[in-house]
Amino acid sequence: MSLVQDVPKDSFRLSMLVYDTRYRSITIQVIVLILFMLFLSWLVNNTIQNLAAKDRTFDFGFLGMRAGYDINQTLISYTNDSTHFRAAMIGLLNTLLSAVIGCAIATVLGVIVGVLRLSKNWLVSRLMTVYVEVFRNVPVLLWILLSATILSEATPTPADYRVTEAMIAAGEAPKASMLLDDSVAITTRGINIPAPLVERGLPRLELGPISINSNMLAFLIVLGASLYGWQMLRAHAKRVQEATGVRPTTWWKSLAIVVLPTLALLIAMGFHLEYPQLTRFNFNGGIELLHSFTALTVALSLYTAAFIAEIVRAGIMAISRGQSEAAAALGIRPGRTMSLVILPQALRVIVPPLISQYLNLTKNTSLAIAVSYMDLRGTLGGITLNQTGKELECMLLMMGIYLCISLTISALMNAFNRAVKLKER
């Protein structure tokens, strides 16, 4: 009778780092990491030496210096006595404003166009095809310049809104009139809209160089809490439907949860609108949206929507035709079939490439310099860079900021993708 003994394990030897497959991959990774760190240290050392040879230093102290230039559109308080850091924050907020509004418009328009491209109506589908092919095959910079030209040349001047005594006596109307019950004026200088104001506002929060509007913060907190309550109500209604087969009526509860708390806050703060008024040379009061911002946002939205439309169309076509046929057999209308059956399943195909389009739109906002819109590229990477001569520091800051924005968008969209993906049972 023979006994089988365990094979003795080999003791570790240095040669195993190369010849043993259990350790070889780790060895290669360590070597590559060391080489990369050596290259990075050489690059940094070489940059410091070259800067020293030109009597220049690498530091970010210039951010605390006086900016000395004006910015035509700001979301927070700013004067030319503010620091370069404040100017960079203004540019960053302008970039985010254009990116967020552009992504929202492009998504809504892209979904609509993508669905209409699959319409059985020959004229509608062909018109949508023309829109997609025209916009996505022309460089976005040209669309930005064209939008700015149209807004500047095809709109009336402020003087065209003026009503003189002679015109009243003669019964003549002005060449142009304000829109939406005399609340919106579109001129060659910009678009003037009512401004939201409060009589009993909260004090601002000063966190070092950052000043936070407490009124807006309170509004966002209340709105966020209302939306969270609405989601909880929907989840409760879904549980009741799964348990009983009958979905309870929730529309009036949803409306009350979302609207009433926000409305109560606005009434408590004395919310009212300040309408633009025509003065001697221009409109004063309200909010003036510069044509540079409007042209940039509209052009980016229309351009990106063409790509999103193709993504949506491809996602819908990826769903089996049997899904729509089964919905039709159950008596579900085509519109409800698209919103309740097809699109929820198509999201797993649509969302991943949609992330890339959001990232492209955000990065394309740097083209705002072509229409003199003061975004991050125009402030930190433009005037601040030229005034301070800190090219390397400004470029690194801009790259880091755009990288953080892109990673944040990717993380949020990936979380949304995980939330809407199909759950296997």
Kinemage of the C-alpha trace (Angstrom):
@kinemage 1
@onewidth
@group {chain A} dominant
@subgroup {mainchain}
@vectorlist {calphas} color= white
{ca met a 1} P 0.000 0.000 0.000
{ca ser a 2} L 1.464 3.333 -1.126
{ca leu a 3} L 0.874 6.666 0.537
{ca val a 4} L 0.501 9.903 -1.413
{ca gln a 5} L 2.391 12.700 0.239
{ca asp a 6} L 1.933 16.446 -0.387
{ca val a 7} L 4.411 17.893 -2.817
{ca pro a 8} L 6.647 20.245 -0.864
{ca lys a 9} L 6.194 23.891 -1.801
{ca asp a 10} L 9.155 25.641 -3.381
{ca ser a 11} L 10.685 28.438 -1.383
{ca phe a 12} L 10.524 31.933 -2.916
{ca arg a 13} L 13.424 32.846 -5.207
{ca leu a 14} L 14.166 36.110 -7.022
{ca ser a 15} L 14.024 34.345 -10.378
{ca met a 16} L 10.345 33.653 -9.764
{ca leu a 17} L 9.633 37.363 -10.271
{ca val a 18} L 10.453 36.826 -13.958
{ca tyr a 19} L 9.701 33.185 -14.731
{ca asp a 20} L 6.763 32.463 -12.425
{ca thr a 21} L 3.418 33.572 -13.879
{ca arg a 22} L 2.105 34.228 -10.367
{ca tyr a 23} L 4.561 37.111 -9.896
{ca arg a 24} L 5.430 38.211 -13.445
{ca ser a 25} L 2.465 40.584 -13.897
{ca ile a 26} L 3.226 42.297 -10.579
{ca thr a 27} L 6.862 42.703 -11.604
{ca ile a 28} L 5.907 44.300 -14.916
{ca gln a 29} L 3.492 46.709 -13.223
{ca val a 30} L 6.114 47.772 -10.667
{ca ile a 31} L 8.702 48.367 -13.403
{ca val a 32} L 6.274 50.420 -15.488
{ca leu a 33} L 5.291 52.475 -12.419
{ca ile a 34} L 8.939 53.177 -11.586
{ca leu a 35} L 9.675 54.236 -15.177
{ca phe a 36} L 6.641 56.507 -15.221
{ca met a 37} L 7.617 58.145 -11.917
{ca leu a 38} L 11.167 58.668 -13.198
{ca phe a 39} L 9.841 60.280 -16.379
{ca leu a 40} L 7.482 62.483 -14.372
{ca ser a 41} L 10.249 63.590 -11.999
{ca trp a 42} L 12.524 64.368 -14.971
{ca leu a 43} L 9.759 66.397 -16.614
{ca val a 44} L 9.064 68.407 -13.445
{ca asn a 45} L 12.771 68.982 -12.742
{ca asn a 46} L 13.410 70.033 -16.348
{ca thr a 47} L 10.477 72.461 -16.229
{ca ile a 48} L 11.710 74.020 -12.964
{ca gln a 49} L 15.224 74.435 -14.341
{ca asn a 50} L 13.969 76.070 -17.532
{ca leu a 51} L 11.782 78.455 -15.549
{ca ala a 52} L 14.694 79.313 -13.257
{ca ala a 53} L 16.873 80.013 -16.295
{ca lys a 54} L 14.303 82.624 -17.351
{ca asp a 55} L 14.061 84.076 -13.811
{ca arg a 56} L 10.534 82.744 -13.409
{ca thr a 57} L 8.946 80.764 -10.590
{ca phe a 58} L 6.199 78.181 -10.510
{ca asp a 59} L 3.521 79.303 -8.072
{ca phe a 60} L -0.162 80.210 -7.916
{ca gly a 61} L 0.191 83.419 -5.922
{ca phe a 62} L -1.170 85.403 -8.868
{ca leu a 63} L -4.668 84.136 -8.019
{ca gly a 64} L -4.756 86.528 -5.056
{ca met a 65} L -3.755 89.564 -7.133
{ca arg a 66} L -6.182 92.205 -8.407
{ca ala a 67} L -7.721 91.196 -11.719
{ca gly a 68} L -8.247 94.684 -13.114
{ca tyr a 69} L -10.668 93.764 -15.900
{ca asp a 70} L -14.426 93.671 -16.266
{ca ile a 71} L -16.612 90.664 -17.095
{ca asn a 72} L -19.813 91.375 -18.995
{ca gln a 73} L -21.927 88.534 -17.532
{ca thr a 74} L -21.591 87.326 -13.944
{ca leu a 75} L -23.632 85.009 -11.746
{ca ile a 76} L -22.031 86.237 -8.529
{ca ser a 77} L -20.809 89.669 -7.486
{ca tyr a 78} L -17.634 90.828 -9.233
{ca thr a 79} L -15.761 94.071 -9.926
{ca asn a 80} L -12.439 94.802 -11.585
{ca asp a 81} L -10.986 95.141 -8.077
{ca ser a 82} L -11.688 91.447 -7.424
{ca thr a 83} L -8.917 88.877 -7.534
{ca his a 84} L -7.935 86.608 -10.397
{ca phe a 85} L -9.346 83.724 -8.365
{ca arg a 86} L -12.729 85.474 -8.302
{ca ala a 87} L -12.507 86.046 -12.053
{ca ala a 88} L -11.700 82.378 -12.597
{ca met a 89} L -14.734 81.430 -10.494
{ca ile a 90} L -16.906 83.699 -12.666
{ca gly a 91} L -15.559 81.996 -15.773
{ca leu a 92} L -16.142 78.549 -14.285
{ca leu a 93} L -19.754 79.383 -13.380
{ca asn a 94} L -20.363 80.766 -16.875
{ca thr a 95} L -18.953 77.558 -18.346
{ca leu a 96} L -21.146 75.388 -16.123
{ca leu a 97} L -24.224 77.510 -16.883
{ca ser a 98} L -23.805 77.081 -20.624
{ca ala a 99} L -22.963 73.370 -20.262
{ca val a 100} L -25.926 72.519 -18.003
{ca ile a 101} L -28.492 74.414 -20.088
{ca gly a 102} L -26.982 73.057 -23.303
{ca cys a 103} L -27.088 69.445 -22.083
{ca ala a 104} L -30.723 69.812 -20.992
{ca ile a 105} L -31.872 71.344 -24.293
{ca ala a 106} L -29.816 68.907 -26.370
{ca thr a 107} L -31.231 65.905 -24.497
{ca val a 108} L -34.870 66.934 -24.907
{ca leu a 109} L -34.427 67.924 -28.552
{ca gly a 110} L -32.304 64.872 -29.347
{ca val a 111} L -34.871 62.450 -27.915
{ca ile a 112} L -37.679 64.122 -29.869
{ca val a 113} L -35.737 64.145 -33.137
{ca gly a 114} L -34.522 60.573 -32.631
{ca val a 115} L -38.068 59.310 -32.115
{ca leu a 116} L -39.430 61.339 -35.040
{ca arg a 117} L -36.760 59.932 -37.341
{ca leu a 118} L -38.475 56.563 -36.917
{ca ser a 119} L -41.895 58.032 -37.696
{ca lys a 120} L -43.965 56.349 -40.391
{ca asn a 121} L -44.753 59.803 -41.756
{ca trp a 122} L -42.368 60.183 -44.710
{ca leu a 123} L -42.196 63.999 -44.540
{ca val a 124} L -41.521 64.145 -40.784
{ca ser a 125} L -38.803 61.471 -40.879
{ca arg a 126} L -37.073 63.147 -43.852
{ca leu a 127} L -37.144 66.570 -42.225
{ca met a 128} L -35.522 65.124 -39.106
{ca thr a 129} L -32.925 63.392 -41.281
{ca val a 130} L -32.086 66.712 -42.958
{ca tyr a 131} L -31.687 68.365 -39.544
{ca val a 132} L -29.354 65.633 -38.288
{ca glu a 133} L -27.196 65.522 -41.406
{ca val a 134} L -26.902 69.306 -41.733
{ca phe a 135} L -25.976 70.026 -38.117
{ca arg a 136} L -23.576 67.174 -37.438
{ca asn a 137} L -21.630 67.651 -40.693
{ca val a 138} L -20.815 71.336 -40.177
{ca pro a 139} L -18.166 72.324 -37.577
{ca val a 140} L -19.719 73.544 -34.347
{ca leu a 141} L -17.585 76.706 -34.414
{ca leu a 142} L -19.344 77.810 -37.600
{ca trp a 143} L -22.745 77.267 -35.965
{ca ile a 144} L -21.649 79.393 -33.007
{ca leu a 145} L -20.517 82.231 -35.277
{ca leu a 146} L -23.682 81.971 -37.401
{ca ser a 147} L -25.904 82.104 -34.313
{ca ala a 148} L -24.069 85.151 -32.989
{ca thr a 149} L -24.371 86.896 -36.370
{ca ile a 150} L -28.108 86.236 -36.641
{ca leu a 151} L -28.781 87.456 -33.103
{ca ser a 152} L -26.733 90.600 -33.636
{ca glu a 153} L -27.922 91.529 -37.122
{ca ala a 154} L -31.539 90.320 -37.255
{ca thr a 155} L -32.783 91.880 -34.000
{ca pro a 156} L -34.072 95.441 -33.405
{ca thr a 157} L -32.084 98.138 -31.662
{ca pro a 158} L -33.227 99.548 -28.299
{ca ala a 159} L -34.324 102.706 -30.091
{ca asp a 160} L -36.843 100.687 -32.109
{ca tyr a 161} L -38.826 100.097 -28.901
{ca arg a 162} L -39.121 103.796 -28.073
{ca val a 163} L -42.509 105.503 -28.268
{ca thr a 164} L -42.331 109.279 -28.746
{ca glu a 165} L -45.038 111.881 -28.279
{ca ala a 166} L -45.116 112.449 -32.016
{ca met a 167} L -45.760 108.756 -32.602
{ca ile a 168} L -48.583 108.790 -30.045
{ca ala a 169} L -50.140 111.839 -31.683
{ca ala a 170} L -49.911 110.227 -35.113
{ca gly a 171} L -51.187 106.891 -33.843
{ca glu a 172} L -48.018 105.112 -34.953
{ca ala a 173} L -46.689 101.970 -33.295
{ca pro a 174} L -42.982 101.473 -32.544
{ca lys a 175} L -40.878 99.386 -34.891
{ca ala a 176} L -40.514 96.691 -32.229
{ca ser a 177} L -42.494 95.666 -29.162
{ca met a 178} L -41.710 93.604 -26.107
{ca leu a 179} L -42.844 89.989 -25.860
{ca leu a 180} L -44.851 88.066 -23.244
{ca asp a 181} L -46.933 90.925 -21.892
{ca asp a 182} L -44.107 93.477 -22.166
{ca ser a 183} L -41.695 91.421 -20.076
{ca val a 184} L -39.068 90.287 -22.611
{ca ala a 185} L -37.111 92.523 -24.982
{ca ile a 186} L -34.766 91.201 -27.692
{ca thr a 187} L -32.311 93.772 -29.014
{ca thr a 188} L -28.992 93.850 -30.806
{ca arg a 189} L -27.302 94.030 -27.399
{ca gly a 190} L -28.963 91.034 -25.745
{ca ile a 191} L -32.162 89.544 -24.391
{ca asn a 192} L -33.696 91.294 -21.379
{ca ile a 193} L -35.922 89.129 -19.169
{ca pro a 194} L -37.520 89.682 -15.724
{ca ala a 195} L -35.250 89.228 -12.714
{ca pro a 196} L -36.415 87.325 -9.611
{ca leu a 197} L -36.066 89.409 -6.445
{ca val a 198} L -37.023 88.970 -2.793
{ca glu a 199} L -37.945 91.613 -0.239
{ca arg a 200} L -37.016 89.634 2.885
{ca gly a 201} L -33.882 87.818 1.794
{ca leu a 202} L -31.480 85.804 3.910
{ca pro a 203} L -27.949 87.122 4.615
{ca arg a 204} L -25.170 85.914 2.325
{ca leu a 205} L -22.772 83.248 3.539
{ca glu a 206} L -19.127 84.308 3.311
{ca leu a 207} L -16.781 81.321 3.226
{ca gly a 208} L -13.399 82.934 2.708
{ca pro a 209} L -13.161 84.038 -0.931
{ca ile a 210} L -16.473 82.301 -1.733
{ca ser a 211} L -19.773 84.121 -1.225
{ca ile a 212} L -22.927 81.985 -1.272
{ca asn a 213} L -26.403 83.326 -2.008
{ca ser a 214} L -28.448 82.069 0.935
{ca asn a 215} L -31.745 82.687 -0.878
{ca met a 216} L -30.785 80.427 -3.749
{ca leu a 217} L -29.351 77.854 -1.350
{ca ala a 218} L -32.606 77.773 0.654
{ca phe a 219} L -34.636 77.450 -2.551
{ca leu a 220} L -32.517 74.527 -3.747
{ca ile a 221} L -32.730 72.779 -0.366
{ca val a 222} L -36.532 73.077 -0.247
{ca leu a 223} L -36.874 72.020 -3.877
{ca gly a 224} L -34.555 69.047 -3.326
{ca ala a 225} L -36.515 67.955 -0.247
{ca ser a 226} L -39.770 68.267 -2.216
{ca leu a 227} L -38.417 66.150 -5.057
{ca tyr a 228} L -37.200 63.550 -2.560
{ca gly a 229} L -40.677 63.429 -1.007
{ca trp a 230} L -42.169 63.030 -4.485
{ca gln a 231} L -39.872 60.090 -5.180
{ca met a 232} L -40.881 58.484 -1.879
{ca leu a 233} L -44.548 58.920 -2.821
{ca arg a 234} L -43.953 57.263 -6.198
{ca ala a 235} L -42.139 54.369 -4.538
{ca his a 236} L -45.059 53.902 -2.120
{ca ala a 237} L -47.553 53.937 -4.986
{ca lys a 238} L -45.474 51.329 -6.819
{ca arg a 239} L -45.425 49.057 -3.768
{ca val a 240} L -49.210 49.370 -3.411
{ca gln a 241} L -49.662 48.581 -7.093
{ca glu a 242} L -47.462 45.485 -6.852
{ca ala a 243} L -49.354 44.293 -3.780
{ca thr a 244} L -52.926 45.002 -4.895
{ca gly a 245} L -52.748 45.443 -8.668
{ca val a 246} L -54.308 48.909 -8.382
{ca arg a 247} L -52.179 52.050 -8.550
{ca pro a 248} L -53.457 54.778 -6.212
{ca thr a 249} L -54.106 58.290 -7.501
{ca thr a 250} L -51.063 60.404 -6.676
{ca trp a 251} L -51.070 63.320 -9.111
{ca trp a 252} L -52.578 65.827 -6.685
{ca lys a 253} L -50.343 64.640 -3.853
{ca ser a 254} L -47.293 64.938 -6.110
{ca leu a 255} L -48.320 68.440 -7.131
{ca ala a 256} L -48.808 69.475 -3.512
{ca ile a 257} L -45.477 67.987 -2.367
{ca val a 258} L -43.465 69.677 -5.132
{ca val a 259} L -45.257 73.036 -5.403
{ca leu a 260} L -46.561 73.989 -1.962
{ca pro a 261} L -43.267 74.014 0.052
{ca thr a 262} L -41.448 75.972 -2.658
{ca leu a 263} L -44.361 78.385 -3.058
{ca ala a 264} L -44.544 78.930 0.699
{ca leu a 265} L -40.822 79.747 0.831
{ca leu a 266} L -41.111 82.249 -2.032
{ca ile a 267} L -44.104 83.965 -0.390
{ca ala a 268} L -42.282 84.126 2.949
{ca met a 269} L -39.279 85.808 1.309
{ca gly a 270} L -41.466 88.287 -0.606
{ca phe a 271} L -40.704 87.011 -4.083
{ca his a 272} L -41.454 89.353 -7.016
{ca leu a 273} L -40.194 90.048 -10.532
{ca glu a 274} L -38.288 93.103 -11.726
{ca tyr a 275} L -39.223 93.833 -15.339
{ca pro a 276} L -36.801 95.459 -17.809
{ca gln a 277} L -37.574 99.115 -18.547
{ca leu a 278} L -36.460 101.148 -21.538
{ca thr a 279} L -34.303 104.112 -20.482
{ca arg a 280} L -32.492 106.663 -22.596
{ca phe a 281} L -30.110 104.375 -24.450
{ca asn a 282} L -30.875 100.816 -23.389
{ca phe a 283} L -33.053 98.574 -21.237
{ca asn a 284} L -32.316 98.628 -17.527
{ca gly a 285} L -33.558 96.293 -14.815
{ca gly a 286} L -34.207 92.599 -15.100
{ca ile a 287} L -31.584 90.191 -16.404
{ca glu a 288} L -29.698 90.772 -19.625
{ca leu a 289} L -28.651 87.626 -21.459
{ca leu a 290} L -25.822 88.515 -23.783
{ca his a 291} L -26.017 87.296 -27.357
{ca ser a 292} L -22.637 85.648 -26.888
{ca phe a 293} L -24.100 83.356 -24.215
{ca thr a 294} L -27.295 82.720 -26.185
{ca ala a 295} L -25.422 81.989 -29.411
{ca leu a 296} L -23.020 79.608 -27.681
{ca thr a 297} L -25.754 77.709 -25.833
{ca val a 298} L -28.124 77.469 -28.812
{ca ala a 299} L -25.414 76.374 -31.228
{ca leu a 300} L -24.007 73.732 -28.882
{ca ser a 301} L -27.505 72.453 -28.094
{ca leu a 302} L -28.564 72.108 -31.734
{ca tyr a 303} L -25.231 70.579 -32.731
{ca thr a 304} L -25.138 68.028 -29.900
{ca ala a 305} L -28.838 67.198 -30.304
{ca ala a 306} L -28.099 65.884 -33.802
{ca phe a 307} L -25.707 63.302 -32.359
{ca ile a 308} L -28.032 62.449 -29.469
{ca ala a 309} L -30.842 61.883 -31.979
{ca glu a 310} L -28.775 59.205 -33.717
{ca ile a 311} L -27.939 57.612 -30.372
{ca val a 312} L -31.623 57.515 -29.426
{ca arg a 313} L -32.589 56.110 -32.822
{ca ala a 314} L -29.961 53.378 -32.556
{ca gly a 315} L -31.095 52.536 -29.017
{ca ile a 316} L -34.718 52.209 -30.088
{ca met a 317} L -33.820 50.068 -33.086
{ca ala a 318} L -31.815 47.775 -30.790
{ca ile a 319} L -35.032 46.752 -29.027
{ca ser a 320} L -36.776 43.720 -30.489
{ca arg a 321} L -39.783 44.520 -32.648
{ca gly a 322} L -41.702 41.936 -30.655
{ca gln a 323} L -41.781 44.351 -27.703
{ca ser a 324} L -43.862 46.918 -29.586
{ca glu a 325} L -46.012 44.193 -31.128
{ca ala a 326} L -46.743 42.734 -27.692
{ca ala a 327} L -47.665 46.190 -26.384
{ca ala a 328} L -49.969 46.724 -29.366
{ca ala a 329} L -51.603 43.356 -28.705
{ca leu a 330} L -52.374 44.543 -25.176
{ca gly a 331} L -54.077 47.629 -26.581
{ca ile a 332} L -51.389 50.136 -25.531
{ca arg a 333} L -51.271 53.229 -27.708
{ca pro a 334} L -48.097 53.884 -29.771
{ca gly a 335} L -47.120 56.931 -27.702
{ca arg a 336} L -47.473 55.056 -24.430
{ca thr a 337} L -45.629 52.087 -25.927
{ca met a 338} L -42.673 54.323 -26.739
{ca ser a 339} L -42.551 55.964 -23.285
{ca leu a 340} L -43.348 52.910 -21.136
{ca val a 341} L -41.938 49.940 -23.066
{ca ile a 342} L -39.357 50.922 -25.687
{ca leu a 343} L -37.427 53.876 -24.202
{ca pro a 344} L -36.894 52.332 -20.714
{ca gln a 345} L -35.282 49.293 -22.351
{ca ala a 346} L -33.343 51.418 -24.840
{ca leu a 347} L -31.704 53.422 -22.043
{ca arg a 348} L -29.100 50.699 -21.462
{ca val a 349} L -27.948 51.296 -25.057
{ca ile a 350} L -28.441 55.072 -25.068
{ca val a 351} L -26.785 56.164 -21.807
{ca pro a 352} L -23.124 55.078 -22.408
{ca pro a 353} L -22.650 57.043 -25.670
{ca leu a 354} L -24.791 59.846 -24.239
{ca ile a 355} L -22.082 60.416 -21.608
{ca ser a 356} L -19.581 61.130 -24.375
{ca gln a 357} L -21.896 63.728 -25.915
{ca tyr a 358} L -22.292 65.499 -22.572
{ca leu a 359} L -18.525 65.564 -22.179
{ca asn a 360} L -18.064 66.885 -25.726
{ca leu a 361} L -20.600 69.659 -25.176
{ca thr a 362} L -18.949 70.689 -21.911
{ca lys a 363} L -15.502 70.830 -23.488
{ca asn a 364} L -16.821 72.621 -26.579
{ca thr a 365} L -17.886 75.532 -24.361
{ca ser a 366} L -14.230 76.584 -24.580
{ca leu a 367} L -15.093 77.816 -28.107
{ca ala a 368} L -16.941 80.693 -26.417
{ca ile a 369} L -13.839 82.813 -26.958
{ca ala a 370} L -14.941 83.100 -30.609
{ca val a 371} L -17.990 85.194 -29.598
{ca ser a 372} L -16.336 86.972 -26.634
{ca tyr a 373} L -18.239 85.051 -23.967
{ca met a 374} L -16.229 85.150 -20.759
{ca asp a 375} L -16.094 81.521 -19.718
{ca leu a 376} L -13.192 79.717 -18.041
{ca arg a 377} L -11.169 79.905 -21.239
{ca gly a 378} L -11.774 83.639 -21.573
{ca thr a 379} L -10.941 84.518 -17.956
{ca leu a 380} L -8.339 82.137 -16.542
{ca gly a 381} L -6.992 81.010 -19.904
{ca gly a 382} L -7.329 84.403 -21.576
{ca ile a 383} L -7.019 87.746 -19.826
{ca thr a 384} L -5.559 86.386 -16.572
{ca leu a 385} L -2.948 84.403 -18.487
{ca asn a 386} L -1.940 87.423 -20.585
{ca gln a 387} L -1.794 89.799 -17.611
{ca thr a 388} L 0.212 87.588 -15.268
{ca gly a 389} L 2.360 85.694 -17.771
{ca lys a 390} L 1.701 82.472 -15.847
{ca glu a 391} L 1.026 80.328 -18.924
{ca leu a 392} L 1.981 76.997 -17.364
{ca glu a 393} L 0.029 77.551 -14.156
{ca cys a 394} L -3.105 78.759 -15.987
{ca met a 395} L -3.021 75.873 -18.452
{ca leu a 396} L -2.566 73.308 -15.683
{ca leu a 397} L -5.424 74.832 -13.690
{ca met a 398} L -7.725 74.789 -16.703
{ca met a 399} L -6.819 71.205 -17.540
{ca gly a 400} L -7.439 70.150 -13.952
{ca ile a 401} L -10.793 71.946 -13.793
{ca tyr a 402} L -12.028 70.462 -17.069
{ca leu a 403} L -10.817 67.053 -15.933
{ca cys a 404} L -12.754 67.334 -12.654
{ca ile a 405} L -15.896 68.459 -14.485
{ca ser a 406} L -15.635 65.565 -16.942
{ca leu a 407} L -15.041 62.991 -14.203
{ca thr a 408} L -18.020 64.354 -12.248
{ca ile a 409} L -20.294 64.077 -15.300
{ca ser a 410} L -19.063 60.547 -15.964
{ca ala a 411} L -19.623 59.500 -12.344
{ca leu a 412} L -23.164 60.917 -12.242
{ca met a 413} L -24.149 59.395 -15.570
{ca asn a 414} L -22.631 56.026 -14.659
{ca ala a 415} L -24.636 56.064 -11.426
{ca phe a 416} L -27.767 56.846 -13.445
{ca asn a 417} L -26.895 54.037 -15.860
{ca arg a 418} L -26.661 51.563 -12.982
{ca ala a 419} L -29.992 52.793 -11.630
{ca val a 420} L -31.897 52.287 -14.890
{ca lys a 421} L -30.279 49.095 -16.118
{ca leu a 422} L -32.422 46.023 -16.425
{ca lys a 423} L -32.566 43.952 -13.241
{ca glu a 424} L -32.299 40.224 -13.850
{ca arg a 425} L -34.384 37.927 -11.695
